[in-house]
Amino acid sequence: MENIKDWVKKTLEELEKKMMENLDVKEMIKVSSDFTKFKEIDELINEYFNLLDEKELWKEEPGSEDEIAKLDLKIEKVSNEIIALLLPDDEFRDRNVFLEIRAGTGGEEAALFAGDLLRMYLRYAEIKGWDTEIIDESKSDLGGYKEVVVRIKGKNSGTYMKYERGVHRVQRIPVTESGGRIHTSTATVAVLPETKDVDVFIDPKDIRIDTYRASGAGGQYVNKTESAIRITHIPTGIVVTCQSERSQHQNKEKALMVLRSKLYELARREQDEKLSSQRKTQIGSGERSEKIRTYNFPQNRVTDHRINLTIYNLQAVLDGDLDLIIPKLMQYDIEEQLKELGILTEVEG
């Protein structure tokens, strides 16, 4: 962190000098934005070292284990915030996200696993202080989820959640298995940045809107009215649905939000294919077919295959403690991207 501190200080000095130059409006906005971000990083780094100094003082006091444990949590929190800000800007920065979980191979067990992932993410969002809202859901016979879409709203939600894209695999004895055999099932997770009207234009002539009666949560009132919305984007064949609100108008607005995010993601993937060589330093592509993590119940372990990280505390992860994993992915991502930018030698160590 000491070397990162020096690099951030040097970057701030360079940005200050640049702000004194005769820049056009567009350049000034960019430089000012960068200066604000690095100023925040600098303040967090100072807080980080102050906490370390405070921890050293408490170490000299007998019976100070509780205070030291509290400081360790604060140090970890500040460190994670620094890492999040150090990551280069992308389409997820300062964006809320739509989280889409779909049951994969494994039938009913896969649907139950999708439900476990949903609970894990809702708990993680709660820990982070983010707001969540289920936009659409399709439940299985045993209470799992064939598919569920959740909107996650909060500071850095996109920066953290983008690392969850891909195939999640579970190995355990299903409740439907009478012979005690371990089965392998999967669920896919997609994370889409929430977009705005200016990001993606949807021509009204390109969509078909159907209404139908909602099912599940919402009560009898919802079931008696055709408040649920299904929107089909004809050029791409993308279909989105929403039945979380009683109002047909509100469901339509939310469905359009999801559609814009899906179209934005489609355009991003097409662009990535053209610039595929630039993706070699990133952690995974976010493709639905890419296996990123295994949850092994008999061995009480979670393995993230992208960084070969194994944690023998499965329940803690399923209870939402994803900070055991995601910050390490972010750290690795920073190192790889800083290598690409040619500045890792200035900050490593």
Number of C-alpha atoms within 10 A of each C-alpha: 14 12 13 19 18 14 17 19 16 12 15 19 12 12 17 14 9 16 15 9 9 9 12 8 9 8 13 16 13 11 17 15 12 15 20 14 14 20 16 15 23 20 12 18 21 13 16 20 15 13 17 17 11 14 19 12 12 17 13 9 9 7 10 13 12 10 13 18 12 11 17 15 11 16 19 14 14 18 17 19 17 21 17 20 17 18 17 12 11 10 16 20 19 16 20 24 27 27 26 21 28 25 27 22 15 17 13 22 28 26 29 25 28 29 24 16 23 23 15 20 24 21 20 20 21 13 13 15 13 17 15 19 13 17 21 21 22 15 16 18 10 12 12 21 26 23 21 21 24 21 21 25 19 16 16 19 22 25 23 19 24 21 22 19 24 23 23 26 22 22 17 18 17 20 11 10 12 8 8 11 9 15 13 17 25 25 28 26 29 22 27 26 27 25 23 12 10 6 12 16 11 14 8 9 8 11 17 12 14 14 18 15 13 23 16 13 12 13 11 11 10 21 17 12 15 16 24 27 27 18 21 17 19 12 8 11 10 13 17 21 24 26 30 24 20 18 15 19 13 17 23 24 13 21 23 20 18 28 23 22 22 23 20 20 18 13 12 13 16 11 11 14 11 10 10 12 9 11 13 12 16 15 18 16 16 20 15 16 13 15 20 24 21 20 26 18 17 11 12 12 16 23 19 18 12 14 14 9 14 16 15 14 15 19 15 13 22 19 16 21 19 20 17 14 18 19 20 15 19 20 16 18 21 21 20 17 20 20 14 14 10 10 13 17 11 12 16 13 9
